[in-house]
Amino acid sequence: MKSTGIIRKVDELGRIVLPIELRRVLDIVERDELEIYMESDRIILQKFEPACVFCGSPKGLISYRQKNICRECLRNMTEY
């Protein structure tokens, strides 16, 4: 993990501001969704990219009951 040397304070609502330098490098713009999860004792922020719940592919997604399924997995399911 690369250290940036940037330190931010958490405000009273639990928010932090992501520095513009990081947003530019990671192509994060206003209204982008970020996925938040934990690994051990670390908080990880990652730009959210929708993907198929079965294979992880981001291509050809169809939403079914609020889940993303790619066309290939859908085709495989209908064969059975």
C-alpha positions in Angstrom: 0.0 0.0 0.0 1.4 3.4 -1.0 1.4 6.1 1.6 0.4 9.6 0.4 1.4 11.5 3.5 -2.0 13.1 3.6 -3.9 13.2 6.8 -7.6 14.3 7.1 -9.8 14.7 10.1 -13.2 13.1 10.4 -16.0 15.7 10.9 -18.9 15.6 13.3 -21.0 13.6 10.8 -18.2 11.0 10.2 -17.2 12.5 6.8 -13.8 12.9 5.3 -12.7 14.9 2.2 -10.8 12.9 -0.4 -7.9 15.1 -1.7 -8.3 16.3 -5.3 -5.0 14.7 -6.2 -6.3 11.2 -5.2 -9.6 11.8 -7.0 -7.8 12.8 -10.2 -5.5 9.8 -10.1 -8.3 7.4 -9.4 -10.8 9.1 -11.7 -13.3 9.7 -8.9 -15.8 12.5 -9.7 -18.8 14.0 -7.9 -21.6 11.5 -7.4 -19.4 8.4 -8.1 -20.2 5.5 -5.8 -17.5 4.2 -3.5 -17.5 0.8 -2.0 -16.4 0.7 1.7 -15.2 -2.4 3.4 -12.7 -3.5 6.0 -9.6 -5.7 5.8 -8.3 -6.6 9.3 -8.0 -3.2 11.0 -8.1 -1.1 7.8 -10.9 0.8 6.1 -10.8 0.4 2.3 -12.5 2.7 -0.1 -12.8 1.5 -3.7 -14.5 3.0 -6.7 -17.7 0.9 -7.2 -17.9 -0.9 -10.5 -21.1 -3.0 -11.0 -20.3 -6.6 -11.8 -22.1 -9.9 -12.2 -22.9 -11.6 -8.9 -21.8 -15.0 -10.3 -18.7 -14.4 -12.3 -17.6 -10.8 -11.5 -17.8 -9.7 -15.2 -18.6 -6.0 -15.7 -19.8 -6.6 -19.2 -23.4 -7.0 -20.5 -25.1 -6.6 -17.1 -28.8 -7.1 -16.6 -30.5 -6.1 -13.3 -32.7 -8.9 -11.8 -34.3 -8.3 -8.4 -31.7 -5.7 -7.7 -28.8 -8.0 -8.5 -26.5 -7.7 -11.6 -26.2 -10.8 -13.8 -24.2 -10.8 -17.0 -25.8 -12.1 -20.2 -23.4 -15.1 -20.3 -24.4 -16.3 -16.8 -28.0 -15.7 -17.6 -27.6 -17.8 -20.8 -25.9 -20.6 -18.7 -28.7 -20.6 -16.2 -31.4 -20.9 -18.8 -29.7 -23.9 -20.4 -30.5 -26.0 -17.2 
